[in-house]
Amino acid sequence: MTSLPVTVLVVAKAPVPGMAKTRLAEAVGPDTAADIAAAALLDTLDAVAAAPVTARVVAMTGDLDAASRADEIRSRLDDFTVIPQRGTDFADRLANAHADAAVAAGPRPVLQIGMDTPQVTAALIVRSADVLLTAPAVLGMATDGGWRLLGVHAPTDADVLRAVPMSRDDTGAVTLRALRDTGINVILIDELRDVDTVDDVAAVREASSPDSRFARATVGVGG
């Protein structure tokens, strides 16, 4: 299959116990929460690696040496270009990741996803990339009011993120409005549920492959 001329950018945080999935950790403890986060990241990386795209980049923050499943994550990252996140806050780091991915992998459309939707598949990534190649931008909302995927054609298009308040129940709507206010026509694509709390686990597990790491890591968690 011919590679799609798109860079898939995964924005990731090292799943360190006590620092990963802190809201989930309130219910299951820091070690289990970090293991679930690691499983979600690895499943996401598997999906991206299986998608026929030109480039794959991970923008990473945190101490991977202290992370759950550190060796497995390092091995999986061998198939990716890894860049550090930089910026004063999460919004800055997202915008900068787009710019840095263009430097690391070349100037082409960037499809950015996080590590909170382990149910994502290579087919879904391909479908999103196909839409991006025919549209100025794509945005995939999350069911909690945030967003879980953003595709743009140039790093400057992602600069609007710097003024968007993150981790709120209106982050998705504000991001959509900010993009459209600059004249960018945004196409909305598949909405997915991400994993933030124990109440999210069962629904995401049901939407994931039963053989996935996330499904195995969450047996007995969240009902």
FILUM-911180 format. One line per 2 residues: number of its first residue (from 1); their letters; for each residue x, y, z of N, C-alpha, C, O, CB. Coordinates in steps of 0.1 Angstrom, whole numbers, plus 5000, padded with zeros to 4 digits. Glycine has a CB too. Layout:
# residues N
NUM	A	X Y Z X Y Z X Y Z X Y Z X Y Z  ...
//
This chain:
# residues 223
1	MT	5008 4988 5000 5000 5000 5000 5009 5012 5000 5019 5013 5007 4990 5000 5012  5005 5022 4992 5013 5035 4991 5011 5043 5004 5000 5044 5009 5008 5043 4979
3	SL	5022 5048 5009 5021 5056 5021 5014 5069 5019 5016 5076 5009 5035 5059 5027  5006 5073 5028 4999 5086 5028 5009 5097 5031 5016 5095 5041 4986 5086 5037
5	PV	5009 5108 5024 5019 5118 5027 5015 5127 5039 5012 5139 5038 5020 5127 5015  5015 5120 5050 5011 5126 5063 5021 5122 5074 5026 5111 5074 4996 5122 5067
7	TV	5023 5131 5083 5031 5128 5095 5021 5126 5107 5013 5135 5110 5041 5139 5099  5021 5114 5113 5013 5112 5125 5021 5116 5137 5032 5110 5139 5007 5097 5126
9	LV	5016 5125 5145 5023 5130 5157 5016 5125 5169 5004 5128 5171 5024 5145 5157  5023 5117 5178 5017 5113 5190 5023 5121 5202 5035 5122 5203 5020 5098 5193
11	VA	5014 5128 5209 5019 5136 5220 5017 5128 5233 5006 5124 5236 5011 5150 5222  5028 5125 5240 5028 5115 5250 5036 5120 5263 5045 5128 5262 5035 5102 5245
13	KA	5031 5114 5274 5038 5116 5287 5042 5103 5293 5035 5094 5293 5028 5124 5297  5055 5103 5297 5060 5090 5303 5051 5086 5314 5048 5094 5323 5074 5092 5308
15	PV	5046 5074 5314 5037 5069 5325 5044 5065 5338 5046 5054 5341 5029 5056 5320  5047 5076 5345 5054 5074 5358 5044 5073 5369 5036 5082 5370 5064 5086 5360
17	PG	5045 5063 5378 5036 5062 5389 5036 5075 5397 5047 5080 5401 5039 5050 5398  5024 5080 5401 5023 5092 5408 5022 5104 5400 5017 5115 5404 5034 5093 5417
19	MA	5025 5103 5387 5024 5115 5378 5016 5112 5366 5012 5121 5358 5038 5118 5373  5012 5099 5363 5004 5096 5352 4989 5092 5356 4987 5086 5366 5010 5083 5345
21	KT	4980 5098 5349 4966 5095 5351 4962 5096 5366 4958 5087 5373 4963 5080 5347  4964 5108 5371 4962 5111 5386 4948 5109 5390 4945 5105 5401 4968 5124 5389
23	RL	4938 5113 5381 4924 5111 5385 4921 5096 5385 4913 5092 5394 4915 5119 5375  4926 5089 5376 4924 5074 5376 4930 5068 5388 4925 5059 5394 4929 5068 5363
25	AE	4942 5073 5392 4949 5068 5403 4942 5070 5416 4944 5062 5426 4963 5075 5404  4933 5079 5417 4925 5081 5429 4917 5068 5432 4914 5065 5444 4916 5093 5428
27	AV	4913 5061 5422 4905 5049 5423 4913 5036 5423 4909 5027 5430 4894 5049 5412  4924 5036 5416 4931 5023 5414 4945 5023 5420 4952 5013 5420 4931 5019 5400
29	GP	4950 5035 5424 4963 5036 5429 4973 5040 5418 4971 5038 5406 4968 5022 5435  4984 5046 5422 4994 5052 5412 5001 5041 5403 5003 5044 5391 5004 5060 5419
31	DT	5004 5030 5409 5011 5020 5401 5002 5014 5390 5006 5012 5378 5016 5008 5409  4989 5011 5394 4980 5005 5384 4976 5016 5374 4975 5013 5362 4967 5000 5391
33	AA	4974 5028 5378 4971 5039 5368 4983 5041 5358 4980 5043 5346 4969 5052 5376  4995 5040 5363 5006 5042 5354 5007 5030 5344 5011 5032 5333 5019 5043 5362
35	DI	5004 5018 5349 5005 5006 5340 4994 5007 5330 4996 5004 5318 5003 4993 5348  4982 5012 5333 4971 5014 5324 4975 5025 5313 4973 5023 5301 4958 5018 5331
37	AA	4981 5035 5318 4986 5046 5309 4997 5041 5299 4996 5044 5287 4992 5058 5317  5006 5032 5304 5016 5026 5296 5009 5017 5285 5013 5017 5274 5026 5018 5304
39	AA	4999 5009 5289 4992 5001 5280 4985 5009 5269 4986 5005 5257 4982 4992 5287  4979 5020 5273 4972 5029 5263 4982 5035 5254 4980 5035 5242 4965 5040 5271
41	LL	4994 5039 5259 5004 5045 5250 5009 5034 5240 5010 5037 5228 5016 5050 5258  5012 5022 5245 5017 5012 5236 5007 5008 5225 5010 5006 5214 5021 5000 5244
43	DT	4994 5007 5229 4984 5003 5219 4983 5014 5209 4981 5012 5197 4970 5001 5226  4984 5027 5213 4983 5038 5204 4995 5038 5194 4993 5039 5182 4983 5051 5211
45	LD	5007 5035 5199 5019 5034 5191 5018 5023 5181 5022 5024 5169 5031 5033 5199  5012 5012 5185 5010 5000 5176 5001 5004 5164 5004 5001 5153 5004 4988 5183
47	AV	4990 5011 5167 4981 5016 5157 4988 5025 5147 4986 5024 5135 4969 5023 5163  4995 5034 5152 5002 5044 5143 5013 5037 5135 5014 5039 5123 5009 5055 5152
49	AA	5020 5027 5141 5030 5020 5134 5024 5012 5122 5031 5009 5112 5038 5011 5143  5012 5007 5124 5005 4999 5114 4999 5007 5103 4995 5002 5093 4995 4990 5121
51	AP	4998 5020 5105 4991 5029 5095 5002 5032 5084 5013 5036 5087 4986 5041 5102  4998 5031 5071 5007 5034 5060 5008 5049 5058 5002 5055 5049 5002 5028 5048
53	VT	5016 5056 5067 5019 5070 5065 5034 5073 5063 5042 5064 5066 5013 5078 5078  5037 5084 5059 5051 5087 5055 5060 5088 5067 5071 5084 5067 5051 5100 5047
55	AR	5055 5095 5078 5064 5097 5090 5056 5095 5102 5044 5098 5103 5070 5111 5089  5063 5091 5113 5057 5089 5126 5066 5096 5136 5078 5092 5137 5055 5074 5129
57	VV	5060 5105 5144 5068 5112 5154 5061 5111 5168 5049 5112 5168 5069 5127 5150  5069 5110 5178 5064 5111 5192 5070 5123 5199 5082 5124 5199 5067 5097 5200
59	AM	5062 5132 5204 5067 5143 5212 5065 5138 5227 5054 5137 5231 5059 5156 5209  5076 5136 5234 5076 5130 5247 5080 5139 5258 5089 5148 5256 5085 5117 5247
61	TG	5073 5138 5269 5078 5145 5281 5078 5135 5293 5071 5125 5292 5068 5157 5284  5086 5138 5303 5086 5130 5315 5098 5121 5315 5105 5119 5305 5074 5122 5316
63	DL	5100 5114 5326 5112 5106 5328 5108 5091 5324 5102 5084 5332 5116 5106 5343  5112 5088 5312 5109 5074 5307 5116 5063 5315 5111 5052 5316 5112 5073 5292
65	DA	5127 5066 5321 5135 5056 5329 5126 5052 5341 5128 5041 5346 5148 5062 5334  5118 5061 5346 5110 5058 5358 5096 5053 5355 5088 5051 5363 5109 5070 5367
67	AS	5093 5052 5342 5079 5048 5337 5076 5034 5338 5085 5025 5338 5078 5053 5323  5063 5031 5340 5058 5017 5339 5061 5012 5324 5059 5019 5315 5043 5016 5342
69	RA	5065 4999 5323 5068 4993 5310 5078 5000 5302 5077 5001 5290 5055 4991 5302  5088 5006 5309 5098 5015 5303 5105 5007 5291 5107 5013 5280 5108 5020 5313
71	DE	5109 4995 5293 5117 4988 5283 5109 4985 5271 5113 4987 5259 5122 4975 5289  5096 4982 5273 5087 4979 5262 5084 4992 5254 5084 4992 5241 5074 4973 5266
73	IR	5083 5003 5261 5080 5016 5254 5092 5020 5246 5091 5024 5235 5077 5027 5264  5104 5019 5252 5116 5022 5245 5118 5014 5232 5121 5019 5221 5129 5020 5253
75	SR	5115 5001 5233 5116 4992 5221 5106 4997 5210 5109 4997 5198 5113 4978 5225  5094 5000 5214 5083 5004 5205 5087 5018 5198 5084 5020 5187 5070 5005 5212
77	LD	5094 5026 5206 5098 5039 5201 5108 5039 5190 5111 5049 5183 5102 5048 5212  5115 5027 5189 5125 5026 5178 5119 5028 5164 5127 5031 5155 5131 5012 5179
79	DF	5106 5026 5163 5100 5028 5150 5095 5042 5148 5088 5045 5138 5088 5019 5148  5098 5051 5157 5094 5065 5156 5105 5075 5157 5116 5072 5163 5083 5068 5167
81	TV	5103 5087 5152 5112 5098 5155 5107 5104 5168 5096 5108 5169 5113 5109 5143  5116 5105 5178 5112 5110 5191 5118 5124 5193 5130 5126 5192 5117 5100 5202
83	IP	5109 5133 5197 5113 5147 5200 5109 5151 5214 5098 5146 5218 5108 5157 5189  5116 5159 5221 5111 5164 5234 5100 5174 5233 5100 5182 5223 5123 5169 5242
85	QR	5091 5174 5242 5081 5185 5243 5088 5197 5249 5097 5196 5257 5069 5181 5251  5084 5209 5244 5089 5221 5250 5078 5231 5251 5069 5232 5242 5101 5226 5241
87	GT	5079 5240 5261 5069 5250 5263 5065 5252 5277 5069 5244 5286 5056 5247 5255  5059 5263 5280 5056 5267 5294 5044 5260 5299 5042 5259 5311 5055 5282 5295
89	DF	5035 5256 5291 5023 5249 5295 5019 5239 5284 5025 5239 5273 5011 5259 5298  5008 5232 5286 5004 5221 5277 5000 5227 5263 5004 5221 5253 4992 5213 5283
91	AD	4993 5238 5263 4989 5244 5250 5002 5248 5242 5002 5245 5230 4981 5257 5253  5012 5254 5249 5024 5257 5242 5031 5244 5236 5036 5244 5225 5034 5265 5251
93	RL	5031 5234 5245 5038 5222 5241 5031 5215 5229 5038 5210 5220 5039 5212 5252  5018 5216 5228 5011 5211 5216 5015 5218 5204 5018 5212 5194 4996 5211 5218
95	AN	5014 5232 5204 5017 5240 5193 5032 5238 5188 5035 5236 5177 5015 5255 5196  5041 5238 5198 5055 5236 5195 5058 5222 5189 5066 5220 5181 5063 5237 5207
97	AH	5050 5212 5193 5052 5198 5188 5049 5198 5173 5056 5191 5166 5043 5189 5195  5039 5206 5169 5036 5206 5154 5048 5212 5147 5052 5207 5136 5024 5214 5152
99	AD	5054 5223 5152 5065 5229 5146 5077 5220 5146 5084 5219 5135 5069 5243 5153  5080 5214 5157 5091 5205 5158 5090 5192 5149 5100 5187 5144 5094 5201 5172
101	AA	5078 5187 5148 5075 5176 5139 5078 5179 5125 5084 5171 5118 5061 5171 5141  5075 5191 5121 5078 5195 5107 5093 5196 5105 5097 5193 5094 5071 5209 5104
103	VA	5100 5200 5115 5115 5201 5113 5121 5187 5113 5129 5184 5105 5121 5209 5125  5115 5178 5122 5121 5165 5123 5117 5155 5111 5125 5147 5107 5116 5158 5136
105	AG	5105 5157 5106 5100 5147 5096 5097 5153 5082 5094 5146 5073 5088 5141 5101  5099 5167 5081 5096 5173 5069 5083 5180 5068 5074 5177 5076 5097 5163 5058
107	PR	5081 5190 5059 5069 5198 5058 5058 5191 5051 5058 5190 5038 5072 5211 5051  5049 5185 5058 5037 5178 5053 5026 5179 5063 5029 5183 5075 5040 5163 5049
109	PV	5014 5176 5059 5003 5177 5069 5006 5168 5081 5011 5157 5080 4990 5172 5063  5002 5173 5093 5004 5166 5106 4991 5162 5112 4982 5171 5113 5012 5175 5115
111	LQ	4990 5150 5115 4978 5144 5122 4982 5141 5136 4989 5132 5139 4972 5132 5115  4978 5149 5146 4983 5148 5160 4972 5141 5168 4960 5144 5168 4986 5162 5166
113	IG	4977 5131 5176 4968 5124 5185 4975 5122 5198 4987 5124 5199 4964 5109 5179  4967 5119 5209 4973 5117 5222 4974 5103 5225 4973 5094 5216 4964 5125 5232
115	MD	4975 5100 5238 4977 5086 5242 4965 5081 5251 4966 5071 5258 4990 5084 5250  4954 5089 5251 4943 5086 5259 4931 5078 5252 4921 5076 5259 4937 5099 5265
117	TP	4933 5075 5240 4923 5068 5232 4929 5055 5227 4931 5054 5214 4916 5076 5221  4932 5045 5235 4939 5033 5230 4930 5025 5221 4935 5015 5215 4943 5025 5242
119	QV	4917 5028 5220 4909 5021 5211 4911 5025 5196 4905 5019 5187 4894 5023 5214  4919 5035 5194 4922 5039 5180 4928 5028 5172 4936 5020 5178 4931 5052 5180
121	TA	4925 5027 5159 4931 5017 5151 4938 5023 5139 4937 5035 5136 4919 5008 5146  4946 5015 5132 4953 5019 5120 4943 5024 5110 4945 5034 5103 4962 5008 5114
123	AL	4931 5017 5109 4921 5020 5099 4915 5034 5102 4913 5042 5093 4910 5010 5099  4913 5037 5115 4908 5050 5118 4918 5061 5115 4915 5072 5111 4904 5050 5133
125	IV	4931 5058 5118 4941 5068 5114 4942 5071 5099 4943 5082 5095 4955 5063 5119  4941 5060 5092 4941 5062 5077 4929 5070 5073 4930 5079 5064 4940 5048 5070
127	RS	4917 5067 5078 4905 5075 5074 4907 5089 5078 4903 5098 5070 4893 5069 5081  4912 5092 5090 4915 5106 5094 4925 5113 5084 4923 5124 5081 4919 5107 5108
129	AD	4935 5106 5081 4945 5111 5072 4940 5114 5058 4943 5124 5052 4957 5102 5071  4931 5105 5053 4925 5107 5040 4916 5120 5040 4917 5128 5031 4916 5095 5037
131	VL	4909 5122 5051 4901 5134 5052 4910 5147 5052 4907 5157 5046 4892 5134 5064  4921 5146 5060 4930 5157 5061 4936 5161 5048 4938 5173 5045 4941 5154 5071
133	LT	4939 5151 5039 4945 5154 5027 4935 5161 5017 4940 5167 5007 4949 5141 5020  4922 5161 5020 4913 5168 5012 4906 5180 5019 4897 5186 5013 4902 5158 5007
135	AP	4910 5183 5031 4904 5194 5039 4915 5202 5045 4926 5197 5047 4895 5188 5050  4912 5215 5048 4922 5223 5055 4926 5219 5069 4938 5220 5073 4917 5237 5055
137	AV	4917 5213 5076 4920 5208 5090 4909 5198 5094 4898 5198 5089 4920 5220 5100  4913 5189 5103 4903 5180 5109 4904 5180 5124 4915 5183 5129 4906 5165 5103
139	LG	4893 5178 5131 4893 5178 5145 4884 5166 5150 4873 5165 5146 4888 5191 5151  4890 5158 5158 4883 5147 5164 4880 5150 5179 4889 5151 5187 4890 5134 5163
141	MA	4867 5151 5182 4863 5155 5196 4864 5143 5205 4864 5132 5201 4849 5161 5196  4865 5146 5218 4864 5136 5228 4850 5138 5235 4845 5149 5236 4876 5137 5239
143	TD	4845 5127 5241 4832 5128 5246 4831 5137 5259 4820 5141 5263 4826 5114 5249  4842 5140 5265 4842 5148 5277 4842 5163 5274 4843 5171 5283 4853 5144 5286
145	GG	4842 5167 5261 4842 5181 5258 4856 5186 5253 4857 5197 5248 4838 5189 5269  4866 5177 5254 4879 5180 5249 4880 5176 5234 4870 5173 5228 4890 5174 5257
147	WR	4892 5174 5230 4895 5169 5216 4906 5159 5217 4915 5160 5226 4898 5180 5206  4906 5149 5208 4916 5138 5209 4924 5137 5196 4934 5129 5196 4909 5125 5211
149	LL	4921 5145 5186 4929 5145 5174 4928 5158 5167 4917 5164 5166 4924 5133 5164  4939 5163 5161 4939 5175 5153 4948 5173 5141 4960 5169 5143 4944 5187 5162
151	GV	4943 5176 5130 4951 5175 5118 4951 5189 5111 4941 5195 5108 4946 5165 5108  4963 5194 5108 4965 5206 5101 4976 5205 5090 4983 5195 5090 4969 5218 5111
153	HA	4976 5215 5081 4986 5214 5070 4999 5221 5072 5009 5219 5065 4979 5219 5057  4999 5230 5082 5011 5238 5085 5012 5240 5100 5002 5242 5106 5012 5251 5077
155	PT	5024 5241 5105 5026 5243 5120 5019 5256 5124 5014 5257 5135 5040 5243 5123  5019 5266 5115 5013 5279 5119 4998 5278 5122 4993 5285 5130 5015 5289 5108
157	DA	4992 5268 5116 4977 5266 5118 4975 5261 5133 4965 5264 5138 4972 5255 5108  4985 5254 5139 4983 5250 5152 4987 5260 5163 4985 5258 5175 4992 5238 5154
159	DV	4991 5272 5158 4995 5283 5168 4983 5287 5176 4984 5293 5187 5001 5294 5160  4971 5285 5170 4959 5290 5178 4957 5282 5191 4951 5287 5200 4946 5287 5169
161	LR	4964 5271 5192 4963 5263 5204 4969 5270 5216 4965 5268 5228 4970 5249 5203  4978 5279 5214 4985 5286 5225 4975 5294 5234 4977 5297 5245 4996 5295 5220
163	AV	4964 5298 5228 4954 5306 5235 4942 5298 5240 4932 5304 5245 4949 5318 5226  4942 5285 5238 4931 5277 5241 4933 5271 5255 4943 5265 5258 4929 5265 5231
165	PM	4924 5273 5264 4925 5267 5278 4923 5252 5276 4913 5247 5271 4914 5273 5287  4932 5244 5282 4932 5230 5280 4926 5223 5292 4924 5229 5303 4946 5224 5278
167	SR	4922 5210 5290 4916 5202 5301 4904 5207 5307 4902 5207 5319 4927 5199 5312  4895 5213 5299 4882 5218 5303 4871 5212 5295 4874 5206 5284 4881 5234 5302
169	DD	4859 5213 5300 4848 5206 5292 4844 5214 5280 4835 5210 5272 4836 5204 5301  4850 5226 5278 4847 5233 5265 4860 5235 5257 4860 5243 5247 4842 5247 5269
171	TG	4871 5227 5260 4883 5228 5252 4881 5225 5237 4886 5232 5228 4894 5219 5258  4873 5215 5234 4870 5211 5221 4863 5222 5213 4867 5226 5202 4862 5199 5220
173	AV	4853 5228 5219 4845 5239 5213 4853 5251 5211 4853 5258 5200 4833 5242 5221  4862 5254 5221 4870 5266 5220 4881 5264 5209 4884 5273 5201 4877 5269 5233
175	TL	4886 5252 5208 4896 5249 5197 4890 5250 5184 4896 5256 5175 4902 5235 5199  4878 5245 5182 4871 5245 5169 4868 5260 5165 4871 5264 5154 4858 5238 5170
177	RA	4864 5268 5175 4861 5282 5172 4874 5290 5169 4874 5298 5159 4854 5289 5184  4884 5287 5176 4897 5294 5173 4902 5291 5159 4907 5300 5152 4908 5290 5184
179	LR	4901 5278 5155 4906 5275 5141 4897 5282 5131 4902 5287 5121 4905 5260 5140  4884 5281 5133 4875 5287 5123 4876 5302 5123 4874 5308 5112 4860 5283 5126
181	DT	4879 5308 5134 4881 5323 5134 4893 5327 5126 4893 5339 5122 4882 5327 5149  4902 5319 5124 4914 5322 5115 4911 5319 5100 4919 5322 5092 4926 5315 5119
183	GI	4899 5315 5097 4895 5312 5084 4897 5298 5079 4896 5295 5067 4902 5321 5075  4901 5289 5088 4904 5275 5085 4891 5267 5085 4883 5268 5095 4914 5269 5094
185	NV	4888 5260 5074 4876 5252 5074 4879 5239 5080 4887 5231 5075 4871 5250 5059  4873 5236 5092 4876 5224 5100 4865 5213 5097 4853 5216 5098 4877 5227 5115
187	IL	4869 5201 5094 4860 5190 5093 4861 5182 5106 4871 5178 5110 4864 5181 5080  4849 5179 5111 4848 5171 5124 4848 5157 5120 4840 5153 5111 4836 5175 5132
189	ID	4856 5149 5127 4856 5134 5124 4853 5127 5137 4850 5133 5147 4870 5130 5118  4855 5114 5137 4850 5105 5148 4853 5110 5162 4864 5113 5165 4857 5091 5146
191	EL	4842 5111 5169 4843 5114 5184 4846 5101 5191 4839 5091 5189 4830 5121 5189  4856 5101 5200 4859 5089 5209 4859 5093 5223 4861 5105 5227 4872 5083 5204
193	RD	4858 5083 5232 4859 5086 5246 4873 5083 5250 4879 5073 5246 4849 5076 5254  4879 5093 5258 4893 5091 5263 4892 5086 5277 4882 5086 5283 4901 5103 5261
195	VD	4904 5082 5282 4905 5076 5295 4911 5086 5305 4923 5089 5304 4914 5063 5295  4903 5091 5314 4907 5101 5324 4904 5096 5338 4913 5097 5347 4900 5114 5322
197	TV	4893 5089 5340 4889 5084 5353 4885 5070 5352 4884 5064 5341 4877 5093 5358  4882 5064 5363 4878 5050 5364 4865 5048 5356 4862 5037 5351 4878 5044 5378
199	DD	4857 5058 5356 4844 5056 5349 4845 5055 5334 4836 5051 5327 4835 5068 5353  4857 5059 5329 4859 5058 5314 4864 5044 5310 4863 5041 5298 4869 5068 5310
201	VA	4869 5036 5319 4877 5025 5316 4868 5014 5309 4872 5009 5298 4883 5018 5328  4857 5011 5314 4849 5000 5308 4845 5003 5294 4845 4994 5285 4836 4997 5317
203	AV	4840 5015 5291 4836 5019 5278 4847 5018 5268 4846 5013 5256 4830 5032 5278  4859 5023 5272 4870 5023 5263 4875 5008 5261 4879 5005 5250 4882 5031 5268
205	RE	4875 5000 5271 4879 4986 5270 4870 4979 5260 4874 4971 5252 4879 4979 5284  4857 4982 5261 4847 4975 5252 4850 4979 5237 4847 4971 5228 4833 4979 5256
207	AS	4854 4992 5235 4857 4996 5222 4871 4992 5217 4874 4994 5205 4856 5011 5221  4879 4986 5225 4892 4982 5222 4892 4967 5218 4883 4959 5221 4902 4984 5233
209	SP	4903 4963 5211 4905 4948 5209 4906 4941 5222 4913 4946 5231 4917 4946 5199  4900 4929 5223 4902 4921 5236 4916 4917 5238 4920 4913 5249 4892 4909 5236
211	DS	4924 4917 5227 4938 4913 5228 4947 4924 5231 4959 4923 5232 4942 4906 5215  4942 4936 5232 4950 4948 5234 4956 4948 5248 4951 4942 5257 4942 4961 5231
213	RF	4967 4956 5249 4973 4957 5262 4963 4964 5272 4962 4960 5283 4986 4965 5261  4956 4974 5267 4947 4982 5275 4936 4972 5281 4933 4973 5293 4940 4993 5267
215	AR	4931 4964 5272 4920 4954 5277 4926 4945 5288 4919 4943 5298 4915 4946 5265  4938 4940 5286 4944 4931 5295 4947 4938 5308 4946 4933 5319 4956 4924 5289
217	AT	4952 4951 5307 4956 4958 5319 4945 4963 5328 4946 4966 5340 4964 4970 5315  4933 4963 5322 4921 4968 5329 4911 4958 5333 4900 4961 5337 4914 4979 5321
219	VG	4915 4945 5332 4906 4935 5337 4902 4937 5351 4911 4938 5360 4912 4921 5335  4889 4938 5354 4884 4940 5367 4884 4955 5372 4880 4958 5383 4892 4933 5377
221	VG	4888 4964 5363 4888 4978 5366 4876 4985 5359 4873 4983 5347 4901 4985 5362  4868 4992 5367 4858 5000 5361 4845 4992 5358 4837 4997 5350 4862 5007 5349
223	G	4844 4981 5363 4832 4973 5361 4832 4964 5348 4823 4957 5345 4820 4982 5359
//
